[in-house]
Amino acid sequence: MTLVMQILVDGFVISSLYALGAIGFTIIFGVSGVLNLAHGGILVVAAMVAWYMGANLGLGVYPACLVGILAGIVMAYLTYYLVVSPIERSRRIPAEEKEIFILTATLLWGIMIQEMLAYIFSSNPISVPRLVPGITNVFGVHTPTNELAIGVVSWLVILGLWFFVNKTRFGKAILAASINPRGVSLLGFELSSIHRLVWGLYGLLAGLAGVLLATFIGASPTNVGDLTASAFIIVILGGLGSVPGSLLAAYIIGFIETLTAYLSDPSYRTLPALFMLIIVIYLRPQGLFGRR
Amino acid sequence: MSKFLRSYRFWITVVAIAFMAILPIKASGYILGVLTMAYYFGVFAMSWDLLFGYAGEVNFGPTFLIGLGAYGAGMLNSYTPLPMWLCVIAGAAIAVVGGVALALPALRLRGPYFGLMTLVAVLLLLQFIVIFAGSTGGEIGLAVPDVLSISTDANYYYALVFMLISGGILFAVSRSPLGLILQATGQDPIAAQAMGFNITKHKLFAFCLSAFFSGLAGALMIFYLGTASVNTVVDLAVAIQIIIAAVLGGRRTIIGGALGAIFLIVAGELLRPIGELSNFVVATVALLVLLFVPDGFLGAVLKRRAGL
């Protein structure tokens, strides 16, 4: 019984964090068609800046985390202005090849971020102190309160995002741009300003996910590739560009991984999820909720 | 034919091959070792270019094919009494079979999904190798009993001749009617289909050819190195390097892939003294080329000559 509860609690926390990390990734794809393979890099920058502010400059946990999130937003805009936008506007790259150029370029950008972080801060894993101290007893399972807080914060942010996208003017413009970009520009919205807004939003989500990750299991520049891959897998499973799909997929992957880790061997952790992904792609290539 | 013999593209090729062939007289063993690796990488990049540049399919998992070839050959060599050359051929065959198993269903998919499948295939292969560490050597690597040669010069020539032959075949295919059909398929699949070409069949053939040379190169490379390890033949970082090499050299040129690979490996070696930052510098240079010279080295030269 405790084991079941433990799997439920751990699975919930990990899945919520996965969801938060993957949601920005999927919004960027949905609105501007960009798969940002520097995603993991942005998460780790936020985590390491928050750590550096707290451990070396003596900032409190909360201000340090805020600076970390800010760093995430800055990195997202740097990615957009230095890498993505020049390719999108380039006349020398044929339109049908822009996709592979953006993929390759963001991948390179991710490597640059990783190497720079390793050079400045070293590759040692870091962690940020818990946001909420203490331990809570959840139906017999001793769980650090911080983990529960991560789950709650993730869900508040996801709900806030839902509210923003469905109820506010700018949010609706984003939603419309993901459905029909030409239609939105005909209605008088500047597509490029929508893209700027989305990249900012993405930076915020990725920064927050990075900081929370650092308070939960820590981070290191060597995680950049893995973090990108896990977001990528979740987004493919859920359907490229679909937010509800990504949420569901984050929970499926999170729970399958936790179950595997508890019931068999932690080293098999990612295997069942990969198998399931292959089956899903063969049967339903657009993912669970994707549009073709 | 006589026109071809007088074209200076032909003479540049002859001079370049002659230069590479006489290099062992002067160059040190260290330089030859670096170039040997670069030549194998060149074959990886050229095989990748056939698929991307011509068939328009992004294969994010060239290392799936390379890894199958390398580990297939390596494990046969370790656990069976088969001679080395048979293991190499078997490795290439395993890569082709694995490639077909992957491509046959995946080629039905449109858009980015083919690329995603190939990416997942690499991750899966990686997991398998680590989990069955008992027979694959896991993360430490698999030591193979046989080696190609213990002489640096001989290894250099094996790699050089292999690269030249594979490059020649891949280049010839890209210039053949089949290459034209592939190019048409890549640029406008519907129009190509309307002209009566079975695009899936042609793409599958391109994929098999790419798998064959990738697998062969992977198998030869581990017999040169003496070990098969995840870091040299399967890891995503290797796949990324191959893609970067092909894009740097110039897509849709085949030969550009080899140039890009030699540049990338040599640059990586030259930058070794600056330590940790060498990867950063290589990635930065690659990104700048991508942004400012999107056709790659060879592509830019060819375009200028064509007066575009």
Boltz contact constraints between the chains, C-beta under 6 A:
constraints:
  - contact:
      token1: [A, 86]
      token2: [B, 291]
      max_distance: 6.0
  - contact:
      token1: [A, 92]
      token2: [B, 294]
      max_distance: 6.0
  - contact:
      token1: [A, 93]
      token2: [B, 294]
      max_distance: 6.0
  - contact:
      token1: [A, 100]
      token2: [B, 58]
      max_distance: 6.0
  - contact:
      token1: [A, 104]
      token2: [B, 243]
      max_distance: 6.0
  - contact:
      token1: [A, 104]
      token2: [B, 247]
      max_distance: 6.0
  - contact:
      token1: [A, 105]
      token2: [B, 287]
      max_distance: 6.0
  - contact:
      token1: [A, 105]
      token2: [B, 290]
      max_distance: 6.0
  - contact:
      token1: [A, 107]
      token2: [B, 240]
      max_distance: 6.0
  - contact:
      token1: [A, 108]
      token2: [B, 283]
      max_distance: 6.0
  - contact:
      token1: [A, 108]
      token2: [B, 286]
      max_distance: 6.0
  - contact:
      token1: [A, 108]
      token2: [B, 287]
      max_distance: 6.0
  - contact:
      token1: [A, 111]
      token2: [B, 283]
      max_distance: 6.0
  - contact:
      token1: [A, 112]
      token2: [B, 280]
      max_distance: 6.0
  - contact:
      token1: [A, 112]
      token2: [B, 283]
      max_distance: 6.0
  - contact:
      token1: [A, 112]
      token2: [B, 284]
      max_distance: 6.0
  - contact:
      token1: [A, 115]
      token2: [B, 279]
      max_distance: 6.0
  - contact:
      token1: [A, 115]
      token2: [B, 280]
      max_distance: 6.0
  - contact:
      token1: [A, 119]
      token2: [B, 276]
      max_distance: 6.0
  - contact:
      token1: [A, 119]
      token2: [B, 277]
      max_distance: 6.0
  - contact:
      token1: [A, 236]
      token2: [B, 116]
      max_distance: 6.0
  - contact:
      token1: [A, 271]
      token2: [B, 127]
      max_distance: 6.0
  - contact:
      token1: [A, 274]
      token2: [B, 123]
      max_distance: 6.0
  - contact:
      token1: [A, 274]
      token2: [B, 124]
      max_distance: 6.0
  - contact:
      token1: [A, 277]
      token2: [B, 120]
      max_distance: 6.0
  - contact:
      token1: [A, 278]
      token2: [B, 120]
      max_distance: 6.0
  - contact:
      token1: [A, 281]
      token2: [B, 117]
      max_distance: 6.0
  - contact:
      token1: [A, 282]
      token2: [B, 105]
      max_distance: 6.0
  - contact:
      token1: [A, 285]
      token2: [B, 109]
      max_distance: 6.0
  - contact:
      token1: [A, 285]
      token2: [B, 113]
      max_distance: 6.0
